[in-house]
Amino acid sequence: MIKKIISTFVATLFGSLMFEARSFDPQYEQITFNNVIGSLVFGLIYISPIVIVFGIPSSIMIDTIIRNLKTKYRHVIEISLYVVFGAISTAIILLILALGDGISVFLEFGSFFILALSCSLPFGLSSILLGYRLNKSPSK
């Protein structure tokens, strides 16, 4: 479970960094420490619940799918599943938002998908790397 918590933190951090990069406009604001930290905190507040609600259950499902898979391309398939689950999660979030806004929210699918990829890929990579590191026994 510690692997999921660390992966959630990494995905939230990358997602909030991407949120900061997408929302920054150099014509209207300067790069200051307060602006960067403010945007990161804003991203953490709104991205972390989404990563917890969608990321951890998706990761558990992906782990159960991958557990019995014995192929050379196991990690590529696992990362591909994280991308697919990120796209599905993006569609679900947009459907929820469309209940209040109407169909116009689907025009922002590209931005939401980039944000979802900036969360799902680091989540998957950190989960794979932590799984490899935690399962690897020290050589004597």
C-alpha positions as CSV (number, residue, x, y, z in Angstrom):
1,M,0.0,0.0,0.0
2,I,2.9,2.3,0.6
3,K,3.7,2.0,-3.2
4,K,0.2,3.4,-4.0
5,I,0.6,6.3,-1.5
6,I,4.0,7.3,-3.0
7,S,2.7,6.9,-6.5
8,T,-0.3,9.1,-5.6
9,F,1.9,11.8,-4.3
10,V,4.2,11.7,-7.4
11,A,1.2,11.8,-9.8
12,T,-0.4,14.6,-7.9
13,L,2.9,16.6,-7.9
14,F,3.3,16.1,-11.7
15,G,-0.4,16.9,-12.3
16,S,-0.1,20.1,-10.3
17,L,3.1,21.0,-12.2
18,M,1.3,20.5,-15.5
19,F,-1.6,22.6,-14.2
20,E,0.8,25.3,-13.3
21,A,2.5,25.2,-16.7
22,R,-0.9,25.2,-18.6
23,S,-2.3,28.1,-16.6
24,F,0.7,30.3,-16.6
25,D,0.5,33.3,-18.9
26,P,3.8,35.3,-19.1
27,Q,2.0,38.4,-20.6
28,Y,-0.1,38.9,-17.4
29,E,2.0,37.6,-14.6
30,Q,5.7,37.3,-13.6
31,I,7.4,34.2,-12.5
32,T,7.7,34.6,-8.7
33,F,8.0,32.1,-6.0
34,N,4.5,33.0,-4.6
35,N,2.8,32.5,-8.0
36,V,4.4,29.1,-8.5
37,I,3.7,27.9,-5.0
38,G,0.1,29.2,-5.2
39,S,-0.6,27.4,-8.4
40,L,1.0,24.2,-7.1
41,V,-1.1,24.3,-3.9
42,F,-4.2,25.0,-6.1
43,G,-3.3,22.0,-8.2
44,L,-2.7,19.8,-5.2
45,I,-6.1,20.7,-3.7
46,Y,-8.1,19.9,-6.8
47,I,-6.0,17.1,-8.4
48,S,-5.2,15.0,-5.3
49,P,-8.8,13.9,-4.7
50,I,-9.2,12.9,-8.4
51,V,-6.0,10.9,-8.3
52,I,-7.1,9.2,-5.1
53,V,-10.6,8.4,-6.4
54,F,-9.5,7.3,-9.9
55,G,-5.8,6.4,-9.6
56,I,-5.7,4.0,-6.7
57,P,-8.6,1.8,-7.9
58,S,-7.3,1.9,-11.4
59,S,-3.8,0.9,-10.2
60,I,-5.3,-2.0,-8.2
61,M,-7.2,-3.2,-11.3
62,I,-4.1,-2.9,-13.4
63,D,-2.0,-4.8,-10.9
64,T,-4.6,-7.7,-10.9
65,I,-4.5,-7.7,-14.7
66,I,-0.7,-7.7,-14.9
67,R,-0.1,-10.1,-12.1
68,N,-0.4,-13.3,-14.1
69,L,1.0,-11.9,-17.3
70,K,4.3,-13.4,-18.2
71,T,5.6,-11.7,-21.3
72,K,8.6,-9.7,-22.3
73,Y,6.5,-6.5,-22.9
74,R,4.8,-6.6,-19.5
75,H,5.9,-3.1,-18.5
76,V,4.8,-1.6,-21.9
77,I,1.4,-3.2,-21.5
78,E,1.2,-1.9,-17.9
79,I,2.0,1.7,-19.0
80,S,-0.5,1.4,-21.9
81,L,-3.2,0.3,-19.4
82,Y,-2.4,3.4,-17.3
83,V,-2.9,5.6,-20.4
84,V,-6.2,3.8,-21.2
85,F,-7.4,4.1,-17.6
86,G,-6.4,7.8,-17.6
87,A,-8.4,8.4,-20.8
88,I,-11.4,6.6,-19.3
89,S,-11.1,8.6,-16.1
90,T,-11.0,11.8,-18.2
91,A,-14.1,10.8,-20.0
92,I,-15.9,10.1,-16.7
93,I,-14.8,13.4,-15.2
94,L,-16.0,15.3,-18.3
95,L,-19.3,13.4,-18.2
96,I,-19.8,14.5,-14.6
97,L,-18.9,18.1,-15.5
98,A,-21.2,17.9,-18.6
99,L,-24.2,17.4,-16.2
100,G,-24.0,21.0,-15.1
101,D,-22.4,22.7,-18.1
102,G,-23.8,20.9,-21.0
103,I,-22.0,19.5,-24.0
104,S,-19.6,22.4,-24.3
105,V,-17.3,20.9,-21.7
106,F,-16.2,18.2,-24.2
107,L,-14.5,20.9,-26.2
108,E,-11.8,20.9,-23.5
109,F,-11.1,17.2,-23.8
110,G,-7.6,17.8,-25.1
111,S,-6.6,19.9,-22.1
112,F,-8.1,17.5,-19.6
113,F,-6.5,14.5,-21.4
114,I,-3.0,16.2,-21.2
115,L,-3.6,16.8,-17.5
116,A,-4.8,13.1,-17.1
117,L,-1.7,11.9,-18.9
118,S,0.5,14.0,-16.7
119,C,-1.0,12.2,-13.7
120,S,-1.4,8.7,-15.1
121,L,2.0,8.2,-16.6
122,P,4.0,9.3,-13.5
123,F,1.6,7.2,-11.4
124,G,2.3,4.1,-13.6
125,L,6.1,4.7,-13.9
126,S,6.5,5.2,-10.2
127,S,4.3,2.2,-9.4
128,I,6.4,0.1,-11.7
129,L,9.8,1.4,-10.4
130,L,8.7,1.1,-6.8
131,G,7.4,-2.4,-7.4
132,Y,10.6,-3.4,-9.0
133,R,12.6,-1.8,-6.2
134,L,10.5,-3.2,-3.4
135,N,10.5,-6.7,-4.9
136,K,14.2,-6.7,-5.6
137,S,16.1,-8.4,-2.8
138,P,19.6,-7.2,-1.8
139,S,22.4,-9.4,-3.2
140,K,24.7,-11.0,-0.7
